[in-house]
Amino acid sequence: MGLKKLAKKVADYTARLETGKASKIKPDHVREVLEKLRRKSAALETEIARAHSAEKRARLERKLDVARVQEERAEWLLKDLGQQGDAS
């Protein structure tokens, strides 16, 4: 799954959550997406190291920045889900 698709999934969920239309997310699902993001970040780092042109390196670094932001969001969501689980 591409970064754009993963980013869209997180954004869509956040919007549904704010309007009260989202069903509860299971922490295992968030962990699964987080693991995919981490693998994608590692692959991008490897690809950046092998990139020969500055343009390609810049494009890959932008993708890596997006992946890292999404990782942070997923980690926040996982932490938030854990806190909600403790409160119930």
C-alpha positions in Angstrom: 0.0 0.0 0.0 1.4 3.4 -1.0 2.1 6.3 1.4 -0.7 8.4 -0.1 -3.2 5.6 0.5 -2.1 5.1 4.1 -2.1 8.8 4.7 -5.6 9.1 3.3 -6.8 6.3 5.5 -5.6 8.0 8.7 -7.0 11.4 7.6 -10.4 9.8 6.7 -10.6 8.1 10.1 -9.7 11.3 11.9 -12.5 13.1 10.1 -15.0 10.4 10.9 -13.8 10.3 14.5 -14.4 14.0 14.9 -17.9 13.8 13.6 -18.7 10.7 15.7 -19.2 8.5 12.7 -16.2 6.2 13.2 -16.4 2.8 14.7 -13.8 1.9 17.3 -10.4 1.1 15.9 -8.6 -2.0 17.2 -5.0 -1.4 18.4 -3.9 -4.4 16.4 -5.0 -2.7 13.2 -3.0 0.4 14.1 0.0 -1.7 14.9 -0.3 -3.4 11.5 -0.4 0.0 9.6 2.4 1.3 11.8 4.6 -1.7 10.9 3.9 -1.1 7.2 4.9 2.5 7.6 8.1 1.6 9.3 9.0 -0.9 6.6 8.3 1.7 4.0 10.5 4.2 5.8 13.3 1.8 5.9 13.0 1.0 2.2 13.0 4.7 1.4 16.1 5.3 3.5 17.8 2.5 1.5 16.6 3.9 -1.8 17.8 7.4 -0.8 21.3 6.0 0.0 21.4 4.5 -3.5 20.0 7.5 -5.4 22.4 9.0 -7.9 20.5 12.2 -8.9 19.7 15.0 -6.5 16.2 15.2 -7.9 15.5 11.6 -7.1 17.0 12.0 -3.7 14.9 15.1 -3.0 11.7 13.3 -4.1 12.5 10.3 -1.9 13.2 12.5 1.0 9.8 14.1 0.7 8.2 10.7 0.7 10.2 9.8 3.7 9.0 12.9 5.5 5.4 12.0 4.8 6.0 8.4 6.1 7.5 9.7 9.3 4.6 12.1 9.9 2.2 9.3 9.4 4.2 7.1 11.8 3.9 9.8 14.4 0.2 10.0 13.9 -0.2 6.2 14.1 1.9 6.1 17.3 -0.3 8.9 18.8 -3.4 7.0 17.8 -2.1 3.7 19.3 -1.3 5.5 22.6 -4.7 7.2 22.6 -6.5 3.9 22.0 -4.5 2.4 24.9 -5.6 5.2 27.2 -9.2 4.9 26.1 -9.0 1.2 26.9 -7.7 1.9 30.4 -10.6 4.3 31.1 -13.3 1.8 30.2 
